[in-house]
Amino acid sequence: MVNILLTDFAYDIDAAKGMALTLTAMALFVLLSDFKFLWKYFVEEPPLFQDSDRPRWMNKASKIKFIYIPFVFIGLFVLITFLRDKYMSRNEFYGTWENVITLERLHFEAGHTFQLMKQHEFESFASGAYTFTGDSIVLKSEVRNDSDTLEIYLQGTYTLTLEQLTMRSKDRDWEFKRIR
């Protein structure tokens, strides 16, 4: 409750401050009224079973937790790092690019996805996934009637600098400048 109370005051949420303050005061009242009992139960009282009361194999098996628990946390850290690098990585395309001639905006996003939007519109008219290798790029767009199907929207070569992206396909050349 203290965390919620501090969040409400930090973000200045007037409607929630009173309720959070009331609930925090009630929680402190319960804590302070039973403080001696809680201190005795959690700190002073011995555990319910001593090591000598349990079978020997259970005492040996309980030592595994000192190996197992760190491995679980290390495994979770490695998994989260792997998933972040695979799906949320940013590459040199990442950002918003604007077509120099038509003012269409091309948004390259994390996870190798893109959106192509016309000027002064909020809905993308092409979105999907992209892949690139060396100097070639492929933009695969979702088909509007069947969202599971991807068709090639653009396939060609590109040249990329910090502020300019030029893509060339068989029938068209696009030139973009970075705006974000």
N, CA, C and O atoms as a DFTB+ gen file, in Angstrom:
720 C
 N C O
     1  1       0.816      -1.196       0.000
     2  2       0.000       0.000       0.000
     3  2       0.855       1.252       0.000
     4  3       0.474       2.263      -0.590
     5  1       1.998       1.199       0.650
     6  2       2.878       2.366       0.664
     7  2       3.361       2.657      -0.757
     8  3       3.462       3.818      -1.156
     9  1       3.656       1.612      -1.514
    10  2       4.079       1.789      -2.903
    11  2       2.982       2.453      -3.727
    12  3       3.259       3.372      -4.498
    13  1       1.753       2.003      -3.574
    14  2       0.635       2.595      -4.303
    15  2       0.424       4.041      -3.861
    16  3       0.164       4.915      -4.688
    17  1       0.536       4.287      -2.571
    18  2       0.378       5.644      -2.046
    19  2       1.435       6.580      -2.634
    20  3       1.114       7.689      -3.062
    21  1       2.679       6.140      -2.654
    22  2       3.746       6.963      -3.219
    23  2       3.552       7.197      -4.711
    24  3       3.835       8.287      -5.208
    25  1       3.074       6.189      -5.428
    26  2       2.797       6.350      -6.855
    27  2       1.690       7.365      -7.084
    28  3       1.789       8.203      -7.981
    29  1       0.633       7.297      -6.278
    30  2      -0.468       8.249      -6.413
    31  2      -0.001       9.680      -6.161
    32  3      -0.423      10.603      -6.857
    33  1       0.863       9.864      -5.173
    34  2       1.368      11.210      -4.907
    35  2       2.382      11.647      -5.963
    36  3       2.434      12.826      -6.313
    37  1       3.184      10.719      -6.473
    38  2       4.180      11.079      -7.478
    39  2       3.528      11.513      -8.788
    40  3       3.986      12.459      -9.429
    41  1       2.456      10.822      -9.187
    42  2       1.763      11.170     -10.429
    43  2       0.580      12.108     -10.186
    44  3      -0.162      12.428     -11.114
    45  1       0.406      12.546      -8.943
    46  2      -0.628      13.505      -8.571
    47  2      -2.019      13.056      -9.018
    48  3      -2.731      13.790      -9.703
    49  1      -2.389      11.847      -8.622
    50  2      -3.705      11.284      -8.940
    51  2      -4.632      11.625      -7.781
    52  3      -4.670      10.926      -6.768
    53  1      -5.375      12.711      -7.950
    54  2      -6.198      13.230      -6.857
    55  2      -7.285      12.253      -6.420
    56  3      -7.552      12.117      -5.226
    57  1      -7.914      11.573      -7.377
    58  2      -9.035      10.692      -7.051
    59  2      -8.596       9.486      -6.215
    60  3      -9.398       8.938      -5.458
    61  1      -7.356       9.077      -6.340
    62  2      -6.906       7.873      -5.650
    63  2      -6.130       8.164      -4.371
    64  3      -5.910       7.256      -3.569
    65  1      -5.716       9.400      -4.166
    66  2      -4.902       9.722      -2.990
    67  2      -5.636       9.438      -1.681
    68  3      -5.061       8.857      -0.761
    69  1      -6.885       9.840      -1.595
    70  2      -7.644       9.647      -0.350
    71  2      -7.823       8.188      -0.001
    72  3      -7.619       7.793       1.147
    73  1      -8.203       7.383      -0.977
    74  2      -8.404       5.953      -0.728
    75  2      -7.085       5.277      -0.373
    76  3      -7.042       4.453       0.541
    77  1      -6.007       5.614      -1.085
    78  2      -4.712       5.000      -0.792
    79  2      -4.226       5.402       0.589
    80  3      -3.652       4.580       1.303
    81  1      -4.447       6.652       0.977
    82  2      -4.049       7.106       2.305
    83  2      -4.845       6.384       3.389
    84  3      -4.283       5.998       4.414
    85  1      -6.137       6.198       3.174
    86  2      -6.986       5.482       4.132
    87  2      -6.550       4.026       4.271
    88  3      -6.417       3.521       5.386
    89  1      -6.327       3.356       3.152
    90  2      -5.923       1.943       3.204
    91  2      -4.543       1.770       3.815
    92  3      -4.302       0.788       4.518
    93  1      -3.632       2.702       3.561
    94  2      -2.297       2.628       4.174
    95  2      -2.393       2.821       5.681
    96  3      -1.721       2.117       6.435
    97  1      -3.217       3.763       6.131
    98  2      -3.405       3.977       7.571
    99  2      -4.015       2.742       8.224
   100  3      -3.616       2.367       9.326
   101  1      -4.983       2.102       7.551
   102  2      -5.590       0.877       8.101
   103  2      -4.561      -0.250       8.182
   104  3      -4.525      -0.986       9.168
   105  1      -3.727      -0.388       7.154
   106  2      -2.702      -1.438       7.166
   107  2      -1.685      -1.184       8.277
   108  3      -1.256      -2.126       8.945
   109  1      -1.294       0.069       8.483
   110  2      -0.374       0.395       9.572
   111  2      -1.015       0.127      10.933
   112  3      -0.336      -0.330      11.852
   113  1      -2.298       0.402      11.075
   114  2      -3.010       0.121      12.326
   115  2      -2.996      -1.376      12.632
   116  3      -2.735      -1.778      13.765
   117  1      -3.280      -2.207      11.608
   118  2      -3.274      -3.658      11.811
   119  2      -1.864      -4.132      12.151
   120  3      -1.684      -4.974      13.032
   121  1      -0.877      -3.599      11.462
   122  2       0.509      -3.996      11.724
   123  2       0.926      -3.615      13.144
   124  3       1.508      -4.431      13.858
   125  1       0.637      -2.400      13.550
   126  2       1.066      -1.950      14.873
   127  2       0.262      -2.605      16.002
   128  3       0.804      -2.832      17.083
   129  1      -1.011      -2.909      15.773
   130  2      -1.803      -3.533      16.836
   131  2      -1.386      -4.976      17.091
   132  3      -1.511      -5.458      18.217
   133  1      -0.900      -5.666      16.086
   134  2      -0.458      -7.052      16.244
   135  2       1.057      -7.192      16.109
   136  3       1.549      -8.269      15.773
   137  1       1.792      -6.127      16.364
   138  2       3.232      -6.160      16.138
   139  2       3.935      -7.193      17.001
   140  3       4.808      -7.909      16.511
   141  1       3.570      -7.288      18.291
   142  2       4.231      -8.244      19.188
   143  2       3.992      -9.684      18.719
   144  3       4.914     -10.500      18.714
   145  1       2.770      -9.983      18.333
   146  2       2.453     -11.327      17.845
   147  2       3.220     -11.636      16.545
   148  3       3.796     -12.713      16.398
   149  1       3.216     -10.686      15.620
   150  2       3.921     -10.895      14.350
   151  2       5.420     -11.051      14.571
   152  3       6.039     -11.909      13.940
   153  1       6.021     -10.255      15.442
   154  2       7.448     -10.361      15.749
   155  2       7.757     -11.733      16.356
   156  3       8.741     -12.374      15.988
   157  1       6.922     -12.168      17.275
   158  2       7.134     -13.465      17.909
   159  2       7.011     -14.598      16.891
   160  3       7.824     -15.521      16.887
   161  1       5.985     -14.528      16.023
   162  2       5.733     -15.599      15.061
   163  2       6.836     -15.684      14.007
   164  3       7.306     -16.780      13.698
   165  1       7.255     -14.550      13.452
   166  2       8.196     -14.568      12.332
   167  2       9.659     -14.525      12.762
   168  3      10.522     -14.957      11.998
   169  1       9.972     -14.019      13.960
   170  2      11.371     -13.833      14.329
   171  2      11.799     -14.729      15.483
   172  3      12.819     -15.412      15.386
   173  1      11.042     -14.738      16.563
   174  2      11.501     -15.430      17.754
   175  2      11.167     -16.913      17.789
   176  3      11.951     -17.700      18.320
   177  1      10.045     -17.311      17.249
   178  2       9.595     -18.689      17.361
   179  2      10.416     -19.604      16.446
   180  3      10.681     -19.255      15.295
   181  1      10.817     -20.769      16.954
   182  2      11.584     -21.697      16.112
   183  2      10.683     -22.296      15.027
   184  3       9.459     -22.268      15.157
   185  1      11.271     -22.831      13.972
   186  2      10.463     -23.434      12.922
   187  2       9.690     -24.651      13.438
   188  3      10.045     -25.236      14.462
   189  1       8.652     -25.013      12.730
   190  2       7.762     -26.090      13.147
   191  2       8.505     -27.425      13.227
   192  3       8.321     -28.182      14.180
   193  1       9.344     -27.715      12.229
   194  2      10.111     -28.962      12.230
   195  2      11.587     -28.639      12.267
   196  3      12.058     -27.773      11.529
   197  1      12.310     -29.321      13.114
   198  2      13.767     -29.200      13.151
   199  2      14.353     -30.197      12.160
   200  3      13.659     -31.102      11.698
   201  1      15.628     -30.029      11.837
   202  2      16.272     -30.958      10.912
   203  2      16.288     -32.381      11.463
   204  3      16.221     -33.344      10.698
   205  1      16.375     -32.517      12.775
   206  2      16.429     -33.855      13.375
   207  2      15.073     -34.562      13.318
   208  3      15.025     -35.787      13.428
   209  1      13.969     -33.824      13.150
   210  2      12.636     -34.416      13.089
   211  2      12.309     -34.990      11.710
   212  3      11.427     -35.840      11.582
   213  1      13.007     -34.533      10.695
   214  2      12.716     -34.974       9.331
   215  2      13.601     -36.159       8.965
   216  3      14.657     -36.361       9.566
   217  1      13.166     -36.950       7.971
   218  2      14.027     -38.049       7.510
   219  2      15.314     -37.503       6.894
   220  3      15.352     -36.381       6.390
   221  1      16.360     -38.314       6.944
   222  2      17.675     -37.891       6.465
   223  2      17.652     -37.525       4.978
   224  3      18.293     -36.557       4.569
   225  1      16.921     -38.292       4.170
   226  2      16.882     -38.006       2.729
   227  2      16.253     -36.640       2.447
   228  3      16.626     -35.969       1.486
   229  1      15.300     -36.232       3.284
   230  2      14.660     -34.933       3.084
   231  2      15.630     -33.793       3.422
   232  3      15.610     -32.751       2.767
   233  1      16.466     -33.985       4.428
   234  2      17.474     -32.970       4.757
   235  2      18.478     -32.825       3.627
   236  3      18.899     -31.714       3.304
   237  1      18.870     -33.965       3.014
   238  2      19.796     -33.891       1.880
   239  2      19.127     -33.258       0.659
   240  3      19.744     -32.475      -0.062
   241  1      17.871     -33.605       0.440
   242  2      17.152     -33.069      -0.721
   243  2      16.899     -31.575      -0.569
   244  3      16.818     -30.858      -1.567
   245  1      16.773     -31.103       0.650
   246  2      16.502     -29.674       0.843
   247  2      17.706     -28.809       0.491
   248  3      17.559     -27.605       0.281
   249  1      18.888     -29.402       0.425
   250  2      20.081     -28.648       0.052
   251  2      20.117     -28.368      -1.460
   252  3      20.859     -27.495      -1.910
   253  1      19.320     -29.103      -2.236
   254  2      19.273     -28.903      -3.689
   255  2      18.759     -27.511      -4.028
   256  3      19.117     -26.960      -5.069
   257  1      17.935     -26.940      -3.176
   258  2      17.362     -25.621      -3.465
   259  2      18.445     -24.559      -3.619
   260  3      18.233     -23.567      -4.316
   261  1      19.608     -24.745      -2.980
   262  2      20.684     -23.776      -3.102
   263  2      21.345     -23.839      -4.483
   264  3      22.026     -22.899      -4.893
   265  1      21.145     -24.930      -5.183
   266  2      21.649     -25.070      -6.553
   267  2      20.530     -24.767      -7.551
   268  3      20.746     -24.070      -8.542
   269  1      19.356     -25.287      -7.286
   270  2      18.229     -25.171      -8.220
   271  2      17.746     -23.730      -8.396
   272  3      17.557     -23.278      -9.525
   273  1      17.547     -23.018      -7.313
   274  2      16.986     -21.665      -7.382
   275  2      17.899     -20.712      -8.159
   276  3      17.394     -19.969      -9.000
   277  1      19.225     -20.695      -7.920
   278  2      20.061     -19.819      -8.757
   279  2      20.021     -20.200     -10.243
   280  3      20.047     -19.323     -11.107
   281  1      19.958     -21.502     -10.543
   282  2      19.862     -21.912     -11.943
   283  2      18.564     -21.431     -12.585
   284  3      18.562     -21.047     -13.754
   285  1      17.474     -21.447     -11.845
   286  2      16.202     -20.949     -12.369
   287  2      16.316     -19.466     -12.701
   288  3      15.896     -19.035     -13.775
   289  1      16.881     -18.685     -11.785
   290  2      17.018     -17.256     -12.041
   291  2      17.990     -16.976     -13.184
   292  3      17.738     -16.086     -13.996
   293  1      19.085     -17.712     -13.264
   294  2      20.028     -17.540     -14.377
   295  2      19.355     -17.933     -15.687
   296  3      19.522     -17.249     -16.696
   297  1      18.593     -19.033     -15.681
   298  2      17.882     -19.453     -16.889
   299  2      16.851     -18.431     -17.334
   300  3      16.725     -18.164     -18.529
   301  1      16.108     -17.851     -16.391
   302  2      15.143     -16.809     -16.745
   303  2      15.839     -15.586     -17.327
   304  3      15.350     -14.990     -18.287
   305  1      16.977     -15.211     -16.751
   306  2      17.727     -14.065     -17.265
   307  2      18.209     -14.335     -18.690
   308  3      18.094     -13.470     -19.558
   309  1      18.743     -15.521     -18.932
   310  2      19.214     -15.869     -20.279
   311  2      18.045     -15.907     -21.264
   312  3      18.172     -15.425     -22.389
   313  1      16.905     -16.476     -20.851
   314  2      15.730     -16.542     -21.724
   315  2      15.220     -15.147     -22.069
   316  3      14.938     -14.864     -23.234
   317  1      15.101     -14.285     -21.085
   318  2      14.611     -12.929     -21.336
   319  2      15.585     -12.168     -22.231
   320  3      15.156     -11.440     -23.125
   321  1      16.878     -12.323     -22.006
   322  2      17.871     -11.665     -22.852
   323  2      17.788     -12.168     -24.283
   324  3      17.849     -11.375     -25.223
   325  1      17.649     -13.475     -24.461
   326  2      17.537     -14.052     -25.805
   327  2      16.290     -13.544     -26.514
   328  3      16.359     -13.138     -27.674
   329  1      15.143     -13.561     -25.824
   330  2      13.901     -13.106     -26.438
   331  2      13.951     -11.612     -26.762
   332  3      13.449     -11.187     -27.802
   333  1      14.550     -10.818     -25.881
   334  2      14.676      -9.389     -26.151
   335  2      15.546      -9.142     -27.384
   336  3      15.204      -8.322     -28.235
   337  1      16.667      -9.852     -27.476
   338  2      17.544      -9.679     -28.635
   339  2      16.891     -10.153     -29.923
   340  3      17.122      -9.570     -30.982
   341  1      16.082     -11.198     -29.851
   342  2      15.456     -11.739     -31.053
   343  2      14.277     -10.887     -31.521
   344  3      14.150     -10.617     -32.716
   345  1      13.414     -10.461     -30.596
   346  2      12.177      -9.805     -30.980
   347  2      12.164      -8.294     -30.778
   348  3      11.336      -7.610     -31.381
   349  1      13.040      -7.761     -29.962
   350  2      13.002      -6.327     -29.693
   351  2      14.279      -5.608     -30.097
   352  3      14.478      -4.454     -29.718
   353  1      15.137      -6.255     -30.849
   354  2      16.398      -5.629     -31.212
   355  2      16.174      -4.520     -32.240
   356  3      15.262      -4.587     -33.064
   357  1      17.012      -3.523     -32.169
   358  2      16.960      -2.407     -33.103
   359  2      18.155      -2.517     -34.032
   360  3      19.266      -2.833     -33.609
   361  1      17.906      -2.252     -35.298
   362  2      18.994      -2.263     -36.260
   363  2      19.125      -0.886     -36.881
   364  3      18.489       0.065     -36.426
   365  1      19.950      -0.770     -37.921
   366  2      20.212       0.536     -38.521
   367  2      18.996       1.130     -39.231
   368  3      18.971       2.334     -39.486
   369  1      17.987       0.317     -39.557
   370  2      16.765       0.823     -40.192
   371  2      15.810       1.451     -39.181
   372  3      14.975       2.275     -39.555
   373  1      15.918       1.077     -37.920
   374  2      14.948       1.453     -36.886
   375  2      14.705       2.961     -36.886
   376  3      15.647       3.753     -36.904
   377  1      13.441       3.343     -36.866
   378  2      13.074       4.748     -36.807
   379  2      12.006       5.084     -37.824
   380  3      11.415       4.199     -38.441
   381  1      11.765       6.380     -37.993
   382  2      10.766       6.860     -38.932
   383  2      11.464       7.567     -40.082
   384  3      12.315       8.433     -39.880
   385  1      11.085       7.176     -41.288
   386  2      11.665       7.721     -42.509
   387  2      10.541       8.356     -43.323
   388  3       9.422       7.845     -43.354
   389  1      10.849       9.482     -43.986
   390  2       9.850      10.176     -44.794
   391  2      10.297      10.203     -46.249
   392  3      11.438      10.549     -46.559
   393  1       9.364       9.827     -47.148
   394  2       9.643       9.851     -48.576
   395  2       9.832      11.302     -49.006
   396  3       9.007      12.158     -48.686
   397  1      10.899      11.575     -49.719
   398  2      11.233      12.937     -50.104
   399  2      10.198      13.505     -51.072
   400  3       9.927      14.705     -51.034
   401  1       9.615      12.681     -51.934
   402  2       8.692      13.162     -52.966
   403  2       7.243      13.107     -52.486
   404  3       6.549      14.123     -52.527
   405  1       6.774      11.952     -52.036
   406  2       5.351      11.778     -51.702
   407  2       5.027      12.078     -50.236
   408  3       3.853      12.146     -49.872
   409  1       6.033      12.255     -49.399
   410  2       5.880      12.507     -47.965
   411  2       5.219      11.351     -47.223
   412  3       4.714      11.540     -46.116
   413  1       5.213      10.154     -47.816
   414  2       4.760       8.958     -47.096
   415  2       5.789       8.654     -46.009
   416  3       6.981       8.917     -46.170
   417  1       5.315       8.107     -44.923
   418  2       6.231       7.780     -43.829
   419  2       6.368       6.272     -43.695
   420  3       5.389       5.526     -43.724
   421  1       7.603       5.858     -43.549
   422  2       7.940       4.449     -43.387
   423  2       8.515       4.293     -41.989
   424  3       9.550       4.874     -41.663
   425  1       7.827       3.497     -41.160
   426  2       8.251       3.263     -39.781
   427  2       8.849       1.860     -39.704
   428  3       8.144       0.868     -39.890
   429  1      10.143       1.782     -39.430
   430  2      10.778       0.496     -39.144
   431  2      10.766       0.335     -37.631
   432  3      11.260       1.194     -36.901
   433  1      10.199      -0.772     -37.170
   434  2       9.996      -0.982     -35.745
   435  2      10.823      -2.164     -35.251
   436  3      11.456      -2.869     -36.037
   437  1      10.804      -2.364     -33.949
   438  2      11.505      -3.502     -33.354
   439  2      10.868      -4.799     -33.822
   440  3       9.681      -4.834     -34.146
   441  1      11.642      -5.840     -33.855
   442  2      11.126      -7.142     -34.272
   443  2      10.999      -7.268     -35.773
   444  3      10.228      -8.097     -36.256
   445  1      11.746      -6.457     -36.533
   446  2      11.749      -6.509     -38.002
   447  2      10.350      -6.340     -38.587
   448  3       9.953      -7.092     -39.476
   449  1       9.603      -5.355     -38.090
   450  2       8.305      -5.031     -38.652
   451  2       8.340      -3.602     -39.183
   452  3       9.179      -2.794     -38.784
   453  1       7.411      -3.310     -40.091
   454  2       7.352      -1.970     -40.672
   455  2       5.902      -1.559     -40.864
   456  3       5.000      -2.397     -40.875
   457  1       5.691      -0.260     -41.014
   458  2       4.398       0.323     -41.373
   459  2       4.669       1.433     -42.373
   460  3       5.587       2.233     -42.191
   461  1       3.873       1.480     -43.421
   462  2       3.974       2.532     -44.422
   463  2       2.680       3.324     -44.362
   464  3       1.597       2.762     -44.524
   465  1       2.785       4.634     -44.130
   466  2       1.603       5.473     -43.937
   467  2       1.638       6.643     -44.908
   468  3       2.693       7.214     -45.181
   469  1       0.455       6.991     -45.426
   470  2       0.341       8.151     -46.288
   471  2       0.340       9.411     -45.433
   472  3       0.095       9.363     -44.228
   473  1       0.616      10.536     -46.080
   474  2       0.655      11.802     -45.367
   475  2      -0.725      12.142     -44.809
   476  3      -1.730      11.976     -45.500
   477  1      -0.779      12.611     -43.577
   478  2      -1.991      13.050     -42.885
   479  2      -2.992      11.913     -42.666
   480  3      -4.194      12.170     -42.608
   481  1      -2.541      10.694     -42.545
   482  2      -3.414       9.569     -42.236
   483  2      -2.850       8.821     -41.048
   484  3      -1.637       8.792     -40.837
   485  1      -3.738       8.214     -40.269
   486  2      -3.313       7.480     -39.086
   487  2      -3.284       5.977     -39.309
   488  3      -2.653       5.250     -38.542
   489  1      -3.948       5.509     -40.335
   490  2      -3.977       4.080     -40.649
   491  2      -2.862       3.765     -41.649
   492  3      -2.659       4.504     -42.613
   493  1      -2.148       2.674     -41.416
   494  2      -1.112       2.283     -42.370
   495  2      -1.767       1.589     -43.557
   496  3      -2.721       0.829     -43.393
   497  1      -1.245       1.856     -44.755
   498  2      -1.790       1.162     -45.913
   499  2      -0.939      -0.043     -46.277
   500  3      -1.322      -0.838     -47.135
   501  1       0.203      -0.182     -45.637
   502  2       1.015      -1.385     -45.803
   503  2       1.760      -1.609     -44.497
   504  3       2.375      -0.692     -43.953
   505  1       1.699      -2.817     -44.008
   506  2       2.445      -3.164     -42.802
   507  2       2.787      -4.633     -42.863
   508  3       2.103      -5.423     -43.515
   509  1       3.846      -4.986     -42.180
   510  2       4.263      -6.380     -42.199
   511  2       5.661      -6.531     -41.640
   512  3       6.052      -5.831     -40.705
   513  1       6.410      -7.453     -42.222
   514  2       7.755      -7.759     -41.756
   515  2       8.760      -7.470     -42.861
   516  3       8.421      -7.462     -44.044
   517  1       9.992      -7.236     -42.457
   518  2      11.041      -7.010     -43.445
   519  2      12.268      -7.833     -43.101
   520  3      12.520      -8.157     -41.941
   521  1      13.014      -8.157     -44.124
   522  2      14.296      -8.831     -43.967
   523  2      15.309      -8.120     -44.840
   524  3      14.959      -7.561     -45.880
   525  1      16.549      -8.138     -44.425
   526  2      17.600      -7.519     -45.226
   527  2      18.879      -8.319     -45.068
   528  3      19.159      -8.869     -44.003
   529  1      19.647      -8.376     -46.138
   530  2      20.961      -9.022     -46.144
   531  2      21.852      -8.238     -47.084
   532  3      21.461      -7.922     -48.207
   533  1      23.037      -7.929     -46.627
   534  2      23.986      -7.212     -47.473
   535  2      23.410      -5.909     -47.975
   536  3      23.284      -4.940     -47.226
   537  1      23.052      -5.892     -49.282
   538  2      22.467      -4.679     -49.855
   539  2      21.063      -4.920     -50.397
   540  3      20.550      -4.089     -51.146
   541  1      20.435      -6.028     -50.040
   542  2      19.077      -6.297     -50.526
   543  2      18.084      -6.263     -49.364
   544  3      18.419      -6.603     -48.229
   545  1      16.865      -5.849     -49.671
   546  2      15.814      -5.742     -48.666
   547  2      14.517      -6.278     -49.245
   548  3      14.239      -6.112     -50.433
   549  1      13.724      -6.925     -48.393
   550  2      12.418      -7.444     -48.796
   551  2      11.402      -6.983     -47.758
   552  3      11.545      -7.271     -46.569
   553  1      10.372      -6.262     -48.214
   554  2       9.261      -5.859     -47.355
   555  2       8.077      -6.746     -47.689
   556  3       7.575      -6.718     -48.812
   557  1       7.627      -7.536     -46.719
   558  2       6.486      -8.425     -46.914
   559  2       5.297      -7.838     -46.191
   560  3       5.339      -7.649     -44.975
   561  1       4.244      -7.548     -46.919
   562  2       3.069      -6.884     -46.374
   563  2       1.958      -7.887     -46.123
   564  3       1.829      -8.883     -46.835
   565  1       1.156      -7.610     -45.099
   566  2       0.009      -8.459     -44.794
   567  2      -1.095      -8.209     -45.814
   568  3      -1.363      -7.065     -46.183
   569  1      -1.726      -9.277     -46.263
   570  2      -2.864      -9.161     -47.162
   571  2      -4.069      -8.779     -46.319
   572  3      -4.299      -9.378     -45.268
   573  1      -4.841      -7.797     -46.758
   574  2      -5.935      -7.251     -45.948
   575  2      -7.031      -8.274     -45.646
   576  3      -7.581      -8.249     -44.545
   577  1      -7.367      -9.155     -46.557
   578  2      -8.461     -10.092     -46.314
   579  2      -8.013     -11.336     -45.549
   580  3      -8.850     -12.028     -44.968
   581  1      -6.735     -11.630     -45.536
   582  2      -6.222     -12.813     -44.842
   583  2      -4.946     -12.403     -44.112
   584  3      -3.883     -12.333     -44.729
   585  1      -5.030     -12.129     -42.801
   586  2      -3.902     -11.552     -42.068
   587  2      -2.750     -12.536     -41.862
   588  3      -1.666     -12.128     -41.445
   589  1      -2.964     -13.824     -42.146
   590  2      -1.882     -14.794     -41.969
   591  2      -0.954     -14.840     -43.180
   592  3       0.153     -15.371     -43.089
   593  1      -1.386     -14.297     -44.299
   594  2      -0.618     -14.377     -45.525
   595  2       0.210     -13.102     -45.701
   596  3      -0.287     -11.995     -45.495
   597  1       1.465     -13.271     -46.081
   598  2       2.331     -12.143     -46.382
   599  2       2.683     -12.182     -47.859
   600  3       3.089     -13.220     -48.382
   601  1       2.524     -11.045     -48.529
   602  2       2.947     -10.957     -49.924
   603  2       4.077      -9.947     -50.008
   604  3       4.168      -9.037     -49.184
   605  1       4.924     -10.104     -50.989
   606  2       6.074      -9.219     -51.128
   607  2       5.591      -7.860     -51.608
   608  3       5.019      -7.736     -52.691
   609  1       5.828      -6.845     -50.792
   610  2       5.434      -5.482     -51.127
   611  2       6.548      -4.800     -51.914
   612  3       6.284      -4.086     -52.882
   613  1       7.780      -5.019     -51.499
   614  2       8.930      -4.448     -52.187
   615  2      10.093      -5.410     -52.054
   616  3      10.350      -5.946     -50.976
   617  1      10.785      -5.622     -53.141
   618  2      11.987      -6.450     -53.128
   619  2      13.008      -5.759     -53.995
   620  3      12.760      -5.499     -55.172
   621  1      14.157      -5.460     -53.420
   622  2      15.175      -4.762     -54.191
   623  2      16.426      -4.527     -53.384
   624  3      16.708      -5.232     -52.415
   625  1      17.183      -3.506     -53.807
   626  2      18.431      -3.167     -53.133
   627  2      18.248      -1.862     -52.379
   628  3      17.302      -1.114     -52.624
   629  1      19.158      -1.602     -51.467
   630  2      19.095      -0.374     -50.697
   631  2      20.491       0.172     -50.460
   632  3      21.478      -0.563     -50.479
   633  1      20.551       1.465     -50.238
   634  2      21.748       2.126     -49.727
   635  2      21.308       2.933     -48.523
   636  3      20.276       3.605     -48.556
   637  1      22.087       2.865     -47.469
   638  2      21.679       3.443     -46.198
   639  2      22.816       4.252     -45.609
   640  3      23.942       3.769     -45.488
   641  1      22.511       5.494     -45.241
   642  2      23.414       6.320     -44.449
   643  2      22.662       6.699     -43.181
   644  3      21.537       6.247     -42.970
   645  1      23.265       7.515     -42.347
   646  2      22.597       7.891     -41.100
   647  2      21.301       8.649     -41.349
   648  3      20.342       8.481     -40.596
   649  1      21.249       9.477     -42.384
   650  2      20.090      10.336     -42.614
   651  2      19.336      10.036     -43.899
   652  3      18.315      10.675     -44.155
   653  1      19.792       9.090     -44.724
   654  2      19.143       8.847     -46.010
   655  2      19.073       7.350     -46.306
   656  3      20.020       6.602     -46.063
   657  1      17.925       6.939     -46.839
   658  2      17.684       5.557     -47.245
   659  2      17.135       5.577     -48.661
   660  3      16.130       6.231     -48.939
   661  1      17.796       4.866     -49.541
   662  2      17.342       4.752     -50.922
   663  2      17.085       3.282     -51.210
   664  3      17.962       2.439     -51.018
   665  1      15.861       2.975     -51.679
   666  2      15.500       1.606     -52.033
   667  2      15.145       1.575     -53.513
   668  3      14.418       2.433     -54.014
   669  1      15.679       0.557     -54.207
   670  2      15.431       0.410     -55.641
   671  2      14.855      -0.970     -55.910
   672  3      15.418      -1.989     -55.510
   673  1      13.723      -0.979     -56.594
   674  2      13.144      -2.238     -57.054
   675  2      13.140      -2.213     -58.582
   676  3      13.663      -1.279     -59.191
   677  1      12.550      -3.237     -59.197
   678  2      12.539      -3.304     -60.651
   679  2      11.774      -2.143     -61.280
   680  3      12.173      -1.621     -62.321
   681  1      10.673      -1.743     -60.647
   682  2       9.810      -0.750     -61.266
   683  2       9.798       0.600     -60.565
   684  3       9.088       1.500     -61.013
   685  1      10.556       0.781     -59.482
   686  2      10.413       2.012     -58.727
   687  2      11.637       2.292     -57.863
   688  3      12.292       1.369     -57.378
   689  1      11.940       3.578     -57.676
   690  2      12.989       4.016     -56.760
   691  2      12.355       4.863     -55.664
   692  3      11.536       5.740     -55.938
   693  1      12.743       4.589     -54.418
   694  2      12.223       5.351     -53.293
   695  2      13.405       5.997     -52.583
   696  3      14.449       5.374     -52.388
   697  1      13.222       7.259     -52.199
   698  2      14.248       7.943     -51.444
   699  2      13.627       8.504     -50.172
   700  3      12.653       9.255     -50.227
   701  1      14.192       8.137     -49.031
   702  2      13.676       8.534     -47.733
   703  2      14.736       9.304     -46.963
   704  3      15.936       9.080     -47.127
   705  1      14.264      10.221     -46.114
   706  2      15.156      10.875     -45.158
   707  2      14.655      10.528     -43.750
   708  3      13.456      10.382     -43.512
   709  1      15.609      10.403     -42.837
   710  2      15.259      10.043     -41.458
   711  2      14.696      11.271     -40.751
   712  3      15.278      12.355     -40.797
   713  1      13.555      11.080     -40.096
   714  2      12.988      12.172     -39.316
   715  2      12.961      11.849     -37.819
   716  3      12.837      12.764     -37.005
   717  1      13.071      10.599     -37.444
   718  2      13.150      10.191     -36.042
   719  2      14.006       8.962     -35.916
   720  3      14.199       8.456     -34.811
